[in-house]
């Protein structure tokens, strides 16, 4: 079971590397890692389990955050409008690629956080409002998905991890809360 002690923190060189493409068939070891990454996210969103295992809540996790420089991410995005329903997206993505995106951008009103960053980093993180992503699932099947708003932001944050980019790299250094007029704020 993955816990917070398995997650590497900013400053570790793995977080700044471009992760390696995964070839198929995927190894059993990587399949298990993907399943454990998704399990960690689900556990971190369960108040009782999070408290018991001292987990910080997360909606996404990339293999490089576990010191594994491979192009694999896991996301478990709850439906905040209806907490009793199925999550908006809950999957492991291998070799994910954004193949198209909107001109419009958006950012989260509270900024972004990261399981690999143990400090508040104030500022807006502009990202594409809509994206289309291709990826392979754990069975090696190619998938294509269109996402918007919060879900699109989460996926872009995780894909940044496999490209050696941290969320705060996108924050305006001179004015962290500056936004161009074509960027909307999501609450």
ChimeraX attribute file (.defattr): number of C-alpha atoms within 10 A of each C-alpha:
attribute: neighborCount
match mode: 1-to-1
recipient: residues
	/A:1	10
	/A:2	17
	/A:3	17
	/A:4	15
	/A:5	10
	/A:6	11
	/A:7	18
	/A:8	19
	/A:9	18
	/A:10	16
	/A:11	10
	/A:12	13
	/A:13	12
	/A:14	21
	/A:15	27
	/A:16	18
	/A:17	16
	/A:18	17
	/A:19	21
	/A:20	15
	/A:21	14
	/A:22	16
	/A:23	11
	/A:24	9
	/A:25	9
	/A:26	14
	/A:27	12
	/A:28	10
	/A:29	8
	/A:30	17
	/A:31	17
	/A:32	12
	/A:33	20
	/A:34	24
	/A:35	15
	/A:36	17
	/A:37	27
	/A:38	23
	/A:39	16
	/A:40	27
	/A:41	25
	/A:42	21
	/A:43	23
	/A:44	22
	/A:45	19
	/A:46	14
	/A:47	13
	/A:48	11
	/A:49	14
	/A:50	18
	/A:51	13
	/A:52	10
	/A:53	13
	/A:54	14
	/A:55	21
	/A:56	17
	/A:57	17
	/A:58	18
	/A:59	23
	/A:60	25
	/A:61	29
	/A:62	29
	/A:63	25
	/A:64	29
	/A:65	23
	/A:66	21
	/A:67	16
	/A:68	18
	/A:69	23
	/A:70	21
	/A:71	24
	/A:72	32
	/A:73	25
	/A:74	27
	/A:75	26
	/A:76	24
	/A:77	22
	/A:78	19
	/A:79	13
	/A:80	10
	/A:81	7
	/A:82	9
	/A:83	9
	/A:84	9
	/A:85	10
	/A:86	11
	/A:87	14
	/A:88	13
	/A:89	15
	/A:90	17
	/A:91	17
	/A:92	25
	/A:93	25
	/A:94	29
	/A:95	20
	/A:96	24
	/A:97	18
	/A:98	17
	/A:99	10
	/A:100	13
	/A:101	18
	/A:102	12
	/A:103	12
	/A:104	14
	/A:105	21
	/A:106	23
	/A:107	23
	/A:108	18
	/A:109	14
	/A:110	13
	/A:111	21
	/A:112	18
	/A:113	16
	/A:114	23
	/A:115	20
	/A:116	19
	/A:117	16
	/A:118	10
	/A:119	9
	/A:120	10
	/A:121	15
	/A:122	14
	/A:123	22
	/A:124	24
	/A:125	26
	/A:126	22
	/A:127	25
	/A:128	19
	/A:129	22
	/A:130	21
	/A:131	23
	/A:132	16
	/A:133	20
	/A:134	18
	/A:135	19
	/A:136	19
	/A:137	19
	/A:138	21
	/A:139	11
	/A:140	14
	/A:141	9
	/A:142	14
	/A:143	13
	/A:144	13
	/A:145	10
	/A:146	14
	/A:147	18
	/A:148	17
	/A:149	19
	/A:150	18
	/A:151	21
	/A:152	21
	/A:153	24
	/A:154	21
	/A:155	26
	/A:156	19
	/A:157	22
	/A:158	27
	/A:159	24
	/A:160	18
	/A:161	27
	/A:162	29
	/A:163	18
	/A:164	16
	/A:165	17
	/A:166	20
	/A:167	20
	/A:168	19
	/A:169	10
	/A:170	14
	/A:171	20
	/A:172	15
	/A:173	11
	/A:174	7
	/A:175	10
	/A:176	16
	/A:177	14
	/A:178	13
	/A:179	19
	/A:180	8
	/A:181	8
	/A:182	9
	/A:183	16
	/A:184	18
	/A:185	16
	/A:186	13
	/A:187	9
